[in-house]
Amino acid sequence: MSEHAPRKHTEVAVGILLKSNGEMLLTSRPEGKPYAGYWEFPGGKLEAGETVEQALRRELQEELGITIGTASVWKVTEHDYPHALVRLHWCKVFEWQGEFEMREGQSMSWEPWPPQVKPILPGAVPVLEWFAEERGEPFDPATIG
């Protein structure tokens, strides 16, 4: 194995949209993107000078056509994908306005606990583990691949 220069993190804002009944929004990755067809929580890369909340607000408007209420960082994780080393800033979102539009050709699904859609993007697995812990339930990541 050869030595590689350290990889730079890509900073990503991610929205965990939650309904009052506990359902969470997952969207599919569109064709042409790495991991196309995998399910994920929506969001995207921070642009220069943006805060996490500003980036999340912009991304969800661009991708889904909605305007979110307040969003603050809940947890931060890192995931090393073959195409990118990402630092994921997870934000729980409880309020939004507008009609959902899948502007990138993706699909959306309001998922109960535990989510039924498969496969789920590997970087999202820690979030599902935290939700299981909050519920005091066991969680087997093998059930979502």
C-alpha positions as a Markdown table, in Angstrom:
| # | Residue | x | y | z |
|---|---|---|---|---|
| 1 | Met | 0.0 | 0.0 | 0.0 |
| 2 | Ser | 1.4 | 3.4 | -0.9 |
| 3 | Glu | 1.5 | 6.4 | 1.3 |
| 4 | His | -1.2 | 9.0 | 0.6 |
| 5 | Ala | -1.3 | 12.7 | 1.6 |
| 6 | Pro | -3.9 | 13.2 | 4.3 |
| 7 | Arg | -7.3 | 13.7 | 2.8 |
| 8 | Lys | -9.2 | 16.9 | 3.4 |
| 9 | His | -12.6 | 16.7 | 5.0 |
| 10 | Thr | -15.6 | 17.7 | 3.0 |
| 11 | Glu | -18.0 | 19.5 | 5.5 |
| 12 | Val | -21.6 | 18.4 | 5.1 |
| 13 | Ala | -24.8 | 19.7 | 6.7 |
| 14 | Val | -27.4 | 17.0 | 7.1 |
| 15 | Gly | -31.1 | 17.4 | 8.0 |
| 16 | Ile | -33.0 | 14.8 | 10.0 |
| 17 | Leu | -36.5 | 15.9 | 9.4 |
| 18 | Leu | -38.8 | 14.5 | 12.0 |
| 19 | Lys | -42.6 | 14.5 | 12.1 |
| 20 | Ser | -44.5 | 14.5 | 15.4 |
| 21 | Asn | -45.4 | 10.9 | 15.0 |
| 22 | Gly | -41.6 | 10.0 | 14.9 |
| 23 | Glu | -41.4 | 9.4 | 11.1 |
| 24 | Met | -38.1 | 10.6 | 9.5 |
| 25 | Leu | -37.5 | 11.7 | 6.0 |
| 26 | Leu | -35.1 | 9.7 | 3.9 |
| 27 | Thr | -34.3 | 10.5 | 0.2 |
| 28 | Ser | -32.6 | 8.4 | -2.4 |
| 29 | Arg | -29.3 | 9.5 | -4.0 |
| 30 | Pro | -29.9 | 10.4 | -7.6 |
| 31 | Glu | -28.4 | 8.7 | -10.6 |
| 32 | Gly | -25.0 | 10.0 | -11.5 |
| 33 | Lys | -23.9 | 10.6 | -7.9 |
| 34 | Pro | -21.7 | 8.2 | -5.9 |
| 35 | Tyr | -23.9 | 5.6 | -4.1 |
| 36 | Ala | -26.8 | 6.3 | -6.5 |
| 37 | Gly | -30.0 | 4.5 | -5.2 |
| 38 | Tyr | -28.9 | 4.5 | -1.6 |
| 39 | Trp | -31.1 | 6.2 | 1.0 |
| 40 | Glu | -29.9 | 9.1 | 3.1 |
| 41 | Phe | -30.9 | 12.0 | 5.2 |
| 42 | Pro | -31.0 | 15.1 | 2.9 |
| 43 | Gly | -28.3 | 17.8 | 3.0 |
| 44 | Gly | -25.2 | 18.9 | 1.2 |
| 45 | Lys | -21.8 | 20.5 | 1.3 |
| 46 | Leu | -21.0 | 23.7 | 3.1 |
| 47 | Glu | -19.9 | 26.5 | 0.8 |
| 48 | Ala | -17.2 | 29.0 | 1.7 |
| 49 | Gly | -18.3 | 31.2 | 4.6 |
| 50 | Glu | -21.5 | 29.3 | 5.3 |
| 51 | Thr | -22.6 | 28.1 | 8.8 |
| 52 | Val | -24.0 | 24.6 | 9.1 |
| 53 | Glu | -27.5 | 26.0 | 9.4 |
| 54 | Gln | -27.1 | 28.3 | 6.4 |
| 55 | Ala | -25.9 | 25.4 | 4.3 |
| 56 | Leu | -28.7 | 23.1 | 5.4 |
| 57 | Arg | -31.3 | 25.8 | 4.7 |
| 58 | Arg | -29.9 | 26.4 | 1.2 |
| 59 | Glu | -29.5 | 22.6 | 0.4 |
| 60 | Leu | -33.0 | 21.7 | 1.4 |
| 61 | Gln | -34.4 | 24.6 | -0.6 |
| 62 | Glu | -32.4 | 23.5 | -3.7 |
| 63 | Glu | -33.0 | 19.8 | -3.4 |
| 64 | Leu | -36.5 | 19.6 | -1.8 |
| 65 | Gly | -38.1 | 23.0 | -2.3 |
| 66 | Ile | -38.8 | 23.5 | 1.4 |
| 67 | Thr | -37.8 | 26.2 | 3.9 |
| 68 | Ile | -36.8 | 24.9 | 7.3 |
| 69 | Gly | -37.2 | 26.4 | 10.7 |
| 70 | Thr | -34.4 | 26.5 | 13.3 |
| 71 | Ala | -31.7 | 23.9 | 12.9 |
| 72 | Ser | -28.8 | 23.4 | 15.2 |
| 73 | Val | -26.1 | 20.7 | 15.2 |
| 74 | Trp | -27.1 | 17.6 | 17.2 |
| 75 | Lys | -24.1 | 15.4 | 16.5 |
| 76 | Val | -21.0 | 15.3 | 14.3 |
| 77 | Thr | -19.5 | 12.2 | 12.7 |
| 78 | Glu | -16.9 | 11.4 | 10.1 |
| 79 | His | -17.1 | 8.8 | 7.3 |
| 80 | Asp | -14.4 | 7.8 | 4.9 |
| 81 | Tyr | -16.0 | 7.0 | 1.6 |
| 82 | Pro | -13.8 | 5.9 | -1.4 |
| 83 | His | -14.7 | 9.2 | -3.2 |
| 84 | Ala | -14.6 | 11.6 | -0.2 |
| 85 | Leu | -13.7 | 11.9 | 3.5 |
| 86 | Val | -16.8 | 13.7 | 5.0 |
| 87 | Arg | -17.5 | 15.4 | 8.3 |
| 88 | Leu | -21.3 | 15.2 | 8.8 |
| 89 | His | -23.0 | 17.8 | 10.9 |
| 90 | Trp | -26.3 | 16.2 | 11.9 |
| 91 | Cys | -29.2 | 18.6 | 12.6 |
| 92 | Lys | -32.7 | 17.6 | 13.8 |
| 93 | Val | -35.4 | 19.6 | 12.0 |
| 94 | Phe | -38.9 | 19.7 | 13.4 |
| 95 | Glu | -40.4 | 22.6 | 11.4 |
| 96 | Trp | -40.5 | 23.3 | 7.6 |
| 97 | Gln | -42.8 | 25.1 | 5.1 |
| 98 | Gly | -43.5 | 24.4 | 1.5 |
| 99 | Glu | -44.5 | 21.5 | -0.7 |
| 100 | Phe | -41.8 | 18.8 | -1.1 |
| 101 | Glu | -40.4 | 18.7 | -4.7 |
| 102 | Met | -37.8 | 16.2 | -5.7 |
| 103 | Arg | -35.7 | 18.6 | -7.7 |
| 104 | Glu | -32.8 | 16.2 | -8.4 |
| 105 | Gly | -34.9 | 13.3 | -9.5 |
| 106 | Gln | -34.5 | 11.6 | -6.2 |
| 107 | Ser | -37.3 | 9.7 | -4.3 |
| 108 | Met | -38.5 | 10.5 | -0.8 |
| 109 | Ser | -40.0 | 8.4 | 2.0 |
| 110 | Trp | -41.3 | 9.2 | 5.4 |
| 111 | Glu | -40.0 | 6.2 | 7.4 |
| 112 | Pro | -41.3 | 4.8 | 10.7 |
| 113 | Trp | -38.8 | 3.4 | 13.2 |
| 114 | Pro | -36.9 | 1.3 | 12.2 |
| 115 | Pro | -36.6 | 2.5 | 8.6 |
| 116 | Gln | -37.7 | 0.0 | 6.0 |
| 117 | Val | -36.0 | 1.4 | 2.8 |
| 118 | Lys | -32.7 | -0.2 | 1.7 |
| 119 | Pro | -29.9 | 0.2 | 1.3 |
| 120 | Ile | -29.1 | 3.1 | 3.6 |
| 121 | Leu | -25.9 | 5.1 | 3.0 |
| 122 | Pro | -23.2 | 3.9 | 5.4 |
| 123 | Gly | -22.5 | 7.3 | 6.8 |
| 124 | Ala | -26.1 | 7.4 | 8.2 |
| 125 | Val | -25.8 | 4.3 | 10.3 |
| 126 | Pro | -24.5 | 6.1 | 13.4 |
| 127 | Val | -27.7 | 8.2 | 13.4 |
| 128 | Leu | -29.9 | 5.2 | 13.3 |
| 129 | Glu | -27.8 | 3.7 | 16.2 |
| 130 | Trp | -28.4 | 6.8 | 18.2 |
| 131 | Phe | -32.2 | 6.7 | 17.6 |
| 132 | Ala | -32.2 | 3.1 | 18.7 |
| 133 | Glu | -30.3 | 4.0 | 21.9 |
| 134 | Glu | -32.8 | 6.9 | 22.5 |
| 135 | Arg | -35.6 | 4.3 | 22.3 |
| 136 | Gly | -33.8 | 1.8 | 24.4 |
| 137 | Glu | -34.1 | -0.7 | 21.5 |
| 138 | Pro | -31.5 | -3.0 | 20.0 |
| 139 | Phe | -30.3 | -2.1 | 16.5 |
| 140 | Asp | -28.6 | -4.3 | 14.0 |
| 141 | Pro | -26.9 | -2.4 | 11.1 |
| 142 | Ala | -27.0 | -5.6 | 9.0 |
| 143 | Thr | -30.8 | -5.1 | 8.7 |
| 144 | Ile | -30.5 | -1.9 | 6.7 |
| 145 | Gly | -27.8 | -2.8 | 4.1 |
